[in-house]
Amino acid sequence: MGFSRLFGLLCVGASLFAVSAAQAKAPEPGPGPSAHLRCDGKPDNITAGETAARLIAITAVVGLFLPQHEQADPSKRLSGAEGIAACNDVLGRESNPTRRVQLILARAIHHIEAGEYDAAIADARLAETDQPALAATPAFKLSFHLSVLEVQAMALVAMGKTQEAAMLGVEMGEAAPYDLVNMLRAAPLVDLSTDYGPREGRFYDALVRIYPTELAKRAAARERGGDFRGSAEDFEAWTALVATVLDDPEAFGPAHAAIGRALAGDAEQAEAHAKAAQAALQAMIASGKSDGTADISELLDFYRVWSLAKAGKLGEARLLFASRAAWTKPSPAAVGTLARLLQQGAKPEELSGLLAGDPARFKAEQLAARVRALTDVAKSDKGAKRYQAIRAPISSGQFTAFSDNVWHGGASKYLAKQDEPKLKARLIDVLRNGDGIPAEYAIILHSALVAKAQGKKTFMLMPLQKYIYRTYVRIGDPGEAGVIGPLSYDADRVVADLSPIIPPPAKGR
């Protein structure tokens, strides 16, 4: 058979295959972006038949026989009522389970854009029930289920129901505490809570383990609940962590810890922290550093107001508190608590400036600012950040792709051979087996298994993780130097929690 004849047959075969695929899924009529794109900015799913047709066409050098498949383009996504109409249009004929869930969640967000918050919540819940078989899978619970909770929370924030939104953030954390992205997305919602009960406590416990820089966030949450001693302990833990990687004295942690201990009634510890912060501040200034010195100075000024009041110099303390334009570095809970103390027994003329009015306003103003921040973020970029709540679908295969190397009994294929000297921790990188949310699970489970193999009970993920598939891990036992208790995972608990998600490889594989 000559080349020209073979080429002709291939062309005919490719064109027939293309026609067959087109007949199986006819294109939407009319010019312009499809209803899929107008609904959520993503194209229709490509069927296996269409994919095969494209491969044949490419092999036969006849790409022109097939129209180019539509590409994702968020700029084509409509908003509000128009977006709802586009979603209704495509949902009337979409049968792919995953794609239906995505489109329903997008329609829920369009309802938020239109101010139809009850409809948004109803649609978010529909996304959980529209495809029962899909919703029953573990992968759904670790992806779209989180989207369902977050979209409902967004609607509740818009309705002013901040406490209900906060509890959905807590529920997000309970559903996937080992998912770094999920925890960081849930945290701003949980920060809307006016309480610090057991559920909030467990959420922040998980948050600081997976992302230690959020210790300050947990400290502020504890202060909102009146637990200033717990707040001080968080800043003390942060100071201890910093001391393991930096030679310079730390000022930020001790300054906050001084305020926490002071308001908790631990005067001696408060004074010790204040002196440490002052010494660190002086060292910073002497070395020519200016970044952060104004913040530390304000925190120490705030502590000085408390010290004056404790020493009985209430008039001077009230004057210093009231004369400041604003207290921005101590938490609003700390500012309100100190204001309430200073108001007791004060003469009317002493209640001026920041000392006038109800001290509860400081926390109320912070809550209002947080609601505005969430609302402004949601409206920015034409609402693009709202759609980030719709998680990428995850398959069970994405988790099991890590099984061989996560459970590898010999030398780790993920861990560097030696610690990074400055961090006193070892690089772990799992990209060889995958990326995305499953990579974080692989990092945590493998770290636990390595710790157990070394006869250790705990491990820590180091702060400032930049990539979902790579970070530094420090392995040790409770009480060892450099092992910070509140930031440490219990290796046995992690293995129990995550081995059903990334199971050991099948025997003989």
C-alpha angles and dihedrals in degrees: 000000000000122000093245092054092047090049091051093051092049090051092050092047092049093048092048090049089049092051090048091052091046091052090050092055113017116207118251113264123250135037126285133044120339123253088254091060092043090051103048108349093253126109127240115280114268113237123225089250093055091048092051091048091054092050091052091047092051092047090052092045091239102119089145090072088070127056113236110260114248114263128220111271118168090189088071092057112111126219138229117341093359090053091049090052092050091050092048089051096053097037089060089070107020113110104168105110097216093044091049092055091050092049093048091051090049090052089052089056091048088055089055089051088052093049092247097132100163089052089050092054091047091052093047089054091046089058087063095051106030093085107031096178092052093043091055093061121100090231091059090051090054094048125017094026087064089050090053091055095044096048090051089050091052090054092048091051089053089050091052093247093131099158091053089048090050092054091052087054088053089050090052088055093048091051096052114010092158093056108097095195092048093050093049091048092048096047097076088052094049088048087068090068117108090201135069102201130152094282093050088045092055091047093054091043089059092042096056092047094054094038112019095190087073090074088100090054091052091046090054091047090052090051091052086057092048095253100131093156090057089049091053090050090055092053090046089054090050091050090050091051094049090050090061094059107026131057096201117089115261118237105171097063097044093047092054092041090054090058093045093050091045094054090043090056096249095131100168094050090045092055092048091053092047091053091049091050092048092051091048090049092052090049090052092051092046090053091052096252116144103167108109097001093111090053093051090047091054092050091050090047088054091050089050090057089055091046092053091050092049090051090055095254092126097152093056091043092052092048093051092046095047098042096061117099091224142339104230106158103050110071117264087243090057092046092050093047093051091044090054091051092050093048092060109105093356122146116241092249090057092058099083136123113003090354093064120090136023112327089216088074092078092065091039091053091050091051091050090050091051092050090050090049092052091046093047092049090050091052096045122098090021090299094304093140091060090061091054085075088073100088123218111257115259126206125206088242090066089062097042090050085078096047100096096052097034090057096034108141099206131055110338117257091201104047125078113243094241139030120260098250098221095047094037085219137104128245114243119192123175099174092115088076102035150305136237128059096330088062091065091053089050092052093051098043094046091049089053093049092048090049091052091047088055091049092250126135104208145027137191133216108222121236129268100035107189102184129044090224100043137051142126124271130198117202125200149111128281110276096024117129110272095017105116109202102213091048097048129100120220103237096212092051092050093051091050092049100043106033091083089055098044101022125191112274116268114268114265094023 
